Amino acid sequence: MATVERAAATAAQWLVCGNGFVTIQILAHPGASQQRIVRLEARGLVVALNSRPDKGKANDELIGLLARTLRVPRTAITIVRGLSTRHKTVRIAAADPVALARTVAATTEE
């Protein structure tokens, strides 16, 4: 539980809860050998993706990884900033944004 609290304390910079959504800062590393959430940094979640940043393939892979990891539908996830950069802002629609924020923080536990 202490890890979740530590992640929640750091979350003020990379995770924001809104009315019906959660916004997350993502640092994408396309072309990695393994698809996974690597770690949490002050700038956001570091996510390794297999796909190269070619014609939106890495963005599509990121949405799929987040949907599976957080158990939300792909349609609930939108990249609102950074479609062509590694630094992305992702918005996830949720009926209970606080519970989703806890789930996101829990994915950063090691």
N, C-alpha and C positions, 0 to 999 in steps of 0.2 A: 504494500500500500504506500510505503514511503516513496517508491519510485514514481508512482502515479502523481503523488502530491508534488514531487520535485518537477516532473514534467508539466504539471498544471501551473506551477509557479513560473516556469520558463515560458509557458504558453502565451503569456500576454503579448509577446512579440511576434509569434508565428501562427497563433490560432485565435480567431475572434468568433464569438457566438453572437448571432443576430436573431431577429424574430423569424424563426422558421428555417434558419440556415446556419452553417458553420463555414467560415472562410479560413483556408490554410495556405501558408506560404510553402512552396515546394522548390527544392533545388534538384533538378533532373540531371542524371548522368546517362545519356543515351549511349548505346554501343557497349554496354557492360556484358560480362559473361553470364551474370546471374540477375534475374529480376527479383528485386526485394526492396523493402525499406531498410536503408543502411543504418542511419542514426539520426539523432535530433541535434541540430545546431541552433544557435541563437537566431540565425537567419531563416530557419525552417527545417522541414523534414528533407533529408537527403534520400533520394529514391534512385536506385539503379534500374535501368531499362535495357532490354536486349536490342530493341529496334534502333535504327539510326534515325536522326531527325530529318526524314525525307518524306515530303508530302503528308505530314501529319501522322505518320505511323507511330512515332514515339508518344505523341499526345494521346492517341487512341489506346496505346498500351498502358499509359499512365492511368487513364480513366478506368480501364479494365482491372488493373491491379488494385486501385483504390476501392472499386466496387466490390471485388472479392474480399479484400482485407477487412473492409468496414461493414460488409453485408448490407449494402444499399444497392438499389438499381442503378445501372449505368446512366439512365436518364436523369437521375438526381444530381449528377456531377457535371459541372460546367467549368471550363478554364476561362476565367474572366480577364486575365491579364497574362501576357507572356506566351502567346501561341507560337512565336518563333524564337524564343529565348529559353535558356535553361532555368531562369528564375521565373516561377509561375505563381499565380494566385488562383486557387481553386475554390469554388463555392459548391457546397453540398447541401441540398435541400433536405430538411429533416423535420418531422413532427415534434421531436424532442431534441433540440440542439444541444442541450447540456449533456444528455446521455451520449449523444454522438461525439461530443468533445471529449468525454471520458474514454470512449472507445479509441479515439484517435490517440490520446495521450498514452493509453495502455499499449498501443502498437509500438511505442518507442521504448518499452521496457526491454532490458536485456538480461 
